[in-house]
Amino acid sequence: MKLGKITGRVVSTKKVESFEGIKLMLVQPLDENLEKLGDPIVAFDTIQAGVGDLVYYETSKEAGRVLVNTMNPCDAAIMGIVDNLFVADKK
């Protein structure tokens, strides 16, 4: 799983049938120090996260498993909201 912060919403007037009724969110990937990691991605939100939330998400085949119809073209999906993040000292 990957760490990210929701930075916005994506509005789509037409979607694949299996995506109807599911929110699309703009997610900025982050590293363990909450530093930006690459470009933002679009992810499906089935957990009702909001802008500013720290979340964990998955990409690839695993992302599609959060939807009822697991045979879908989903590339990224938000799996949960992060309440706390603790990184042990690497020294």
N, C-alpha and C positions, 0 to 999 in steps of 0.2 A: 504494500500500500504506500501511497505517496501523500505528502503533506502539502496543503495549499490554503490560500485565503481567497474568499469570494470577493471579487471587486465590482461585480455588476451583473445585470440580467441581460439575456439575449431574447429578443422577440422574433418569432417566426410565424408568418401567416400560413405557411403550408409545411406539413411534416409527414413523414412516413406514418402510416396508419398505427403501427405499434407504439409510436411516440406521442399520440394524441393525449392531451391533458397533463403532460409531464413538463415541468419547468426546465428551462435551459439557463445555466449560470456561467458566468465568466470567472475562471479560477486561475489565480497566479500561483504556479508551483513554487514551493519554498524548500530550503534545506533545513537541517535540524537547528540551525541558529536563526531561523526565520528570515533568511536572506533570499532574495529573488533568485530563481533557478530557471532561466530561459523565458520564453514567451508565454503569455496567458493562453489557456485552452478553454474550450466550451465543454461543459459536463452536464449530464442529466442530474436533476435533484429530485430524489424520491423521499427525502427525509425532512423537507421543509426548512432548509438552511436559509440564511439571509445574508445580505451584503455586509461584509465586515467579519463574518464568522470564519474561524480557523477550522478547517475540515480535513478529513483524509478521504482520498479518492483512489480509484483503480482505473486502469486503462486496459485496452486490448479485450480479449475474449472474456475475462473475468468481469468487466464492466457490464456487459449485456446480461449477466445473471441476476442483476437486481430488479429487472423488469419481469412482469408476469410472463410475457412471451419471450422466452430466452433465445429464440432464433430471431435476432434483430441486428441491425448494423451500428450498434452503440460503440463509440470509441472511448468514452470516459464517463464515469458515473461517481457521484458523491456517495460515500458509504456511511459517513458519520461526522458528528461535530466533536471537535477536540475541546474538552473542558480545561485540561491542564497539560502542560508539556514540561517534562523534566529530562534534562540531558546530563548524564554523569560527567564529571571532570575527566578528561582523557589523560591526565598526567599520572 
